[in-house]
Amino acid sequence: MENTKTFFITGVASGFGRALANAALQRGHRVVGTVRSEAAAAEFEAPWHGRARARLLDLTRAENIAPLAAAVEAEIGPVDVLVNNAGYGHEGILEESTLDDLRQQFEVNVFGAVAVIQAFLPFMRRRRRGRIVNITSMGGTITMPGIAFYCGSKFALEGISETLAKEVKGFGIAVTAVAPGSFRTDWAGRSMVRSARSIGDYDALFDPIRETRAARSGKQPGDPDKAAAAILELVDMAEPPEHLLLGSDALALVRAKLEATRASLDRHEALTRSTDGG
């Protein structure tokens, strides 16, 4: 196939990662995907007759990431497209959640993603080409009660992605933070870690949110297969954007946030300017 690419995608056992891997493979590309178990590895590779390669990876074991990247480059070939997809959601009122919850959320969603980028970036830089796609979330721009740690991790990855895009543009490497809205993945189901409720003062605010999220799991408006097609289109763009929202709900919510931010800036402009030196 002309213009065949090699993708490295973290977290291909299910959800966005599996949908994207399948879409890329169906178009004739090669995919190296990370999973957490030998059983998941065998299940991922089986239908694709050698074009799908699974590698075991725990993103919290940063010491294993660079050797894996070097082995992939040496044994399979140059990685053209890196997709940081693996991650999970932590749900919990901040006061009821622990610092260990926060550390684990950032360990996977931020530190793991950055470690993967750092492992592959030298190869891309030397080749003067490459695409890096970081799957963030509309929760990297908007917020809602009960997912402070998750939103914090996605805000962080959005900022890191945007900065990295400016650092590596001169090397022919494009970086995009892809922020999905609500999609029919298992993010809000078995993949979500939930802190126990303990403080009654938050019941009226948060209980309806938790119940609604659980009830909607698997029934969200977004289609992961259509998200995969959009990401493949993004990867083929000559000049991809630094940020891309996926889903009409994400578009509406982020636009509302930006409008509210602009109104706040205007409302408090005098106070903001009052700190300039005379």
C-alpha positions as CSV (number, residue, x, y, z in Angstrom):
1,M,0.0,0.0,0.0
2,E,1.3,3.4,-0.9
3,N,2.0,5.7,2.1
4,T,1.7,2.9,4.6
5,K,2.4,4.2,8.1
6,T,3.5,2.5,11.3
7,F,1.4,3.6,14.3
8,F,2.3,3.1,17.9
9,I,-0.9,3.3,20.0
10,T,-1.1,2.9,23.8
11,G,-4.1,1.1,25.2
12,V,-5.5,-0.9,22.3
13,A,-7.5,-3.4,24.4
14,S,-10.7,-1.5,24.1
15,G,-12.3,1.9,23.5
16,F,-10.7,4.6,21.4
17,G,-7.4,2.7,21.2
18,R,-9.0,-0.4,19.7
19,A,-11.2,1.6,17.3
20,L,-8.3,3.6,16.0
21,A,-6.0,0.5,15.7
22,N,-8.7,-1.4,13.8
23,A,-9.4,1.6,11.4
24,A,-5.7,2.0,10.7
25,L,-5.2,-1.7,10.1
26,Q,-8.2,-1.8,7.8
27,R,-6.6,0.9,5.7
28,G,-3.4,-1.1,5.4
29,H,-1.3,0.5,8.0
30,R,0.8,-1.3,10.6
31,V,0.0,-1.0,14.3
32,V,2.0,-1.6,17.4
33,G,-0.4,-1.5,20.3
34,T,0.2,-1.7,24.0
35,V,-1.9,-3.9,26.3
36,R,-1.7,-5.0,29.9
37,S,-1.8,-8.8,29.5
38,E,-0.7,-11.7,27.3
39,A,-4.4,-12.6,26.7
40,A,-5.2,-9.1,25.5
41,A,-2.0,-9.3,23.3
42,A,-3.1,-12.5,21.6
43,E,-6.7,-11.2,21.1
44,F,-5.4,-8.0,19.5
45,E,-3.0,-9.6,17.1
46,A,-5.0,-12.6,16.0
47,P,-7.1,-11.2,13.1
48,W,-4.4,-9.2,11.4
49,H,-1.8,-11.7,10.1
50,G,1.3,-10.0,11.4
51,R,0.3,-6.4,10.7
52,A,-0.8,-5.9,14.3
53,R,1.8,-6.3,17.0
54,A,1.0,-6.1,20.7
55,R,3.5,-5.1,23.4
56,L,3.0,-5.4,27.1
57,L,3.3,-2.0,28.8
58,D,2.4,-0.6,32.2
59,L,2.6,3.1,31.9
60,T,3.4,3.5,35.6
61,R,6.7,1.6,35.0
62,A,8.5,4.5,33.3
63,E,11.8,2.6,33.2
64,N,10.4,0.1,30.7
65,I,9.2,2.7,28.2
66,A,12.4,3.8,26.5
67,P,13.7,0.3,26.0
68,L,10.4,-0.7,24.4
69,A,10.5,2.2,22.0
70,A,14.0,1.4,21.0
71,A,13.1,-2.3,20.4
72,V,10.0,-1.3,18.3
73,E,12.1,1.0,16.2
74,A,14.8,-1.6,15.7
75,E,12.7,-4.7,15.2
76,I,9.5,-3.4,13.5
77,G,10.6,-0.1,11.9
78,P,10.3,3.6,12.2
79,V,7.2,4.8,14.0
80,D,5.4,7.5,11.9
81,V,2.5,8.1,14.2
82,L,2.5,8.0,18.0
83,V,-0.9,8.0,19.7
84,N,-1.0,8.4,23.5
85,N,-4.5,7.0,24.1
86,A,-4.1,4.9,27.3
87,G,-5.6,6.5,30.4
88,Y,-8.5,6.3,32.8
89,G,-10.9,8.5,34.7
90,H,-10.9,9.2,38.5
91,E,-14.3,10.2,39.8
92,G,-14.6,11.7,43.3
93,I,-15.2,14.9,45.2
94,L,-11.8,16.5,45.9
95,E,-12.3,16.6,49.7
96,E,-13.2,12.9,49.7
97,S,-10.3,11.8,47.4
98,T,-6.7,11.1,48.4
99,L,-3.4,12.4,47.3
100,D,-2.5,8.8,46.2
101,D,-5.6,9.0,43.9
102,L,-4.2,12.2,42.4
103,R,-0.7,10.8,42.0
104,Q,-2.0,7.7,40.2
105,Q,-4.2,9.7,37.9
106,F,-1.2,11.9,36.8
107,E,1.1,8.9,36.7
108,V,-0.9,7.3,34.0
109,N,-2.6,10.2,32.2
110,V,0.4,12.6,32.2
111,F,3.7,11.1,33.3
112,G,3.1,7.9,31.3
113,A,2.2,9.9,28.2
114,V,5.2,12.2,28.5
115,A,7.5,9.2,29.0
116,V,6.2,7.6,25.8
117,I,6.8,10.9,23.9
118,Q,10.3,11.3,25.2
119,A,11.1,7.7,24.2
120,F,10.0,8.1,20.6
121,L,10.9,11.8,20.0
122,P,14.6,11.3,19.4
123,F,13.9,8.9,16.5
124,M,11.3,11.3,15.0
125,R,13.6,14.3,15.4
126,R,16.5,12.5,13.7
127,R,14.2,11.6,10.8
128,R,12.8,15.1,10.7
129,R,9.2,13.8,10.5
130,G,6.5,12.3,12.7
131,R,3.0,12.8,14.1
132,I,2.2,12.8,17.8
133,V,-1.5,12.6,18.8
134,N,-2.3,12.9,22.5
135,I,-5.9,11.9,23.4
136,T,-7.0,14.4,26.1
137,S,-10.7,15.3,26.7
138,M,-13.1,18.1,26.7
139,G,-12.4,17.9,30.4
140,G,-9.0,19.5,29.5
141,T,-10.9,22.7,28.8
142,I,-14.2,22.5,30.7
143,T,-14.8,21.2,34.2
144,M,-17.6,19.7,36.3
145,P,-17.9,18.7,39.9
146,G,-16.5,15.3,40.9
147,I,-13.7,14.8,38.3
148,A,-11.1,17.4,39.5
149,F,-8.2,15.0,39.3
150,Y,-9.2,13.8,35.8
151,C,-9.7,17.3,34.5
152,G,-6.4,18.4,36.1
153,S,-4.6,15.6,34.3
154,K,-6.2,16.5,30.9
155,F,-5.5,20.2,31.4
156,A,-1.9,19.3,32.0
157,L,-1.7,17.1,28.9
158,E,-3.3,19.8,26.8
159,G,-0.7,22.4,27.9
160,I,2.2,20.0,27.4
161,S,0.9,19.1,23.9
162,E,0.6,22.7,22.8
163,T,4.0,23.6,24.1
164,L,5.6,20.5,22.5
165,A,4.0,21.4,19.2
166,K,5.9,24.7,19.2
167,E,9.2,23.0,20.2
168,V,9.2,20.4,17.5
169,K,7.5,22.1,14.6
170,G,10.9,23.0,13.0
171,F,11.8,19.3,12.9
172,G,8.8,18.3,10.7
173,I,6.9,16.8,13.7
174,A,3.3,17.8,14.2
175,V,1.6,17.5,17.6
176,T,-2.2,17.5,18.2
177,A,-4.2,17.2,21.4
178,V,-7.4,15.4,20.4
179,A,-10.2,16.2,23.0
180,P,-13.2,13.9,22.7
181,G,-16.6,14.7,24.3
182,S,-18.9,11.9,25.5
183,F,-18.3,8.7,23.5
184,R,-19.5,5.1,23.8
185,T,-16.4,3.8,25.4
186,D,-15.9,2.2,28.8
187,W,-14.5,5.4,30.3
188,A,-17.5,5.9,32.6
189,G,-17.9,2.1,33.2
190,R,-15.5,-0.4,34.5
191,S,-12.5,1.8,33.5
192,M,-13.4,4.5,35.9
193,V,-12.0,4.6,39.5
194,R,-14.4,6.0,42.0
195,S,-13.7,7.4,45.4
196,A,-16.1,6.4,48.2
197,R,-18.7,9.0,49.3
198,S,-18.3,10.1,52.9
199,I,-19.3,13.8,53.4
200,G,-23.1,14.5,53.3
201,D,-22.7,18.1,52.4
202,Y,-21.9,17.2,48.9
203,D,-24.8,14.8,48.4
204,A,-27.2,17.3,46.7
205,L,-24.5,18.4,44.3
206,F,-22.8,15.2,43.4
207,D,-25.1,12.3,43.8
208,P,-27.2,13.2,40.7
209,I,-24.1,13.7,38.7
210,R,-22.7,10.3,39.6
211,E,-26.1,8.6,39.0
212,T,-26.5,10.2,35.6
213,R,-23.0,9.3,34.5
214,A,-23.4,5.7,35.5
215,A,-26.8,5.5,33.7
216,R,-25.4,7.0,30.5
217,S,-22.4,4.7,30.3
218,G,-22.4,3.0,26.9
219,K,-25.2,5.3,25.7
220,Q,-23.2,8.5,25.0
221,P,-23.7,10.3,21.7
222,G,-20.1,9.8,20.3
223,D,-19.2,6.9,18.0
224,P,-15.7,5.6,18.6
225,D,-15.4,4.3,15.0
226,K,-16.2,7.8,13.7
227,A,-13.6,9.2,16.1
228,A,-11.1,6.8,14.7
229,A,-11.9,8.0,11.1
230,A,-11.5,11.6,12.2
231,I,-8.1,10.9,13.7
232,L,-6.9,9.1,10.6
233,E,-8.0,12.2,8.6
234,L,-6.1,14.4,11.1
235,V,-2.9,12.3,10.6
236,D,-3.1,12.8,6.9
237,M,-3.4,16.6,7.1
238,A,-0.4,18.6,5.8
239,E,-0.8,21.1,8.6
240,P,-2.9,19.5,11.4
241,P,-4.2,21.7,14.2
242,E,-2.6,21.8,17.7
243,H,-6.1,21.1,19.2
244,L,-9.0,19.2,17.8
245,L,-12.4,18.6,19.6
246,L,-14.4,15.5,18.7
247,G,-18.1,15.5,19.2
248,S,-20.9,18.1,19.0
249,D,-21.3,18.1,22.8
250,A,-17.6,19.0,23.3
251,L,-17.9,21.8,20.7
252,A,-21.0,23.3,22.4
253,L,-19.5,23.0,25.9
254,V,-16.1,24.4,25.0
255,R,-17.6,27.3,23.0
256,A,-19.7,28.2,26.1
257,K,-16.7,28.0,28.3
258,L,-14.7,30.3,26.0
259,E,-17.6,32.8,25.8
260,A,-17.9,32.8,29.6
261,T,-14.1,33.3,29.9
262,R,-14.2,36.2,27.4
263,A,-17.1,37.8,29.3
264,S,-15.1,37.5,32.6
265,L,-12.0,39.0,31.0
266,D,-14.1,42.0,29.8
267,R,-15.9,42.4,33.2
268,H,-12.7,42.5,35.2
269,E,-10.4,44.2,32.6
270,A,-9.9,47.3,34.8
271,L,-8.8,45.3,37.8
272,T,-6.5,43.2,35.5
273,R,-4.8,46.3,34.1
274,S,-4.5,48.0,37.5
275,T,-1.4,46.0,38.3
276,D,0.7,47.5,35.5
277,G,3.6,49.7,36.6
278,G,3.1,53.5,36.3
